[in-house]
Amino acid sequence: HVHRYRGYKGERMTTHRRLIISFQRGRGRDWTLYFPLFEQHIKKVLEKLTSTRMMNTMRITVKMRKTELNRRGAAGTCGSWKNSKKSNGTKSKHFPISLHSNASLFQNLTTLTHELMHAVQFAEGRLGWQHLKTHKITYRTWRPIGHTGPSIRFPYWDHTGTKMKKVIIPWAERPWEIEAQAAERKYMMIAEYHANSWAAFSPTSPLGGR
């Protein structure tokens, strides 16, 4: 393992083989002591969700946030990937994941599983964006596992007026969210194991096991 510290950003970075995991502390509750646990969780969950080859093309940056997530009414978010250069000059698929700085340890671990599923969906090309100028619509594109043929398109942003409008797709009807929820439930035992292991070694932790 190689550890890099960027104190001025509050960021800690660790490389594991070719997978890159980094953390940003943020301004709220200090989660720095939990970052090694998050790192273990990320590796274990990604091993379940995708192939080693795909995992080793990914870079995950976990950011602890409060105001941004409160504004969205979300427990966490995962940004769609963009290319970023690794230390050896090769490209990686970079996914920023935000977790709520006021959530419990168990909640953040389960949320992390959920958002890692989205990162895998993006990395595998099953979840994405498509903007069609002729339609004046930006679509969320989706490919279920095993799907052949063109991606399924869901209108997401409407550009027909003077201002861009979001087309609301009920959260429970978004297939990428249904899949992420299923992963969250399927691998909840991993979150429970990591949270309980931490609680056993840190019984006075203010975040507790759950």
Summary of the structure (lengths in Angstrom):
residues: 210
radius of gyration: 17.9
end to end distance: 29.2
largest distance: 59.0
contacts: 601
relative contact order: 0.13
helix: 38%
strand: 30%
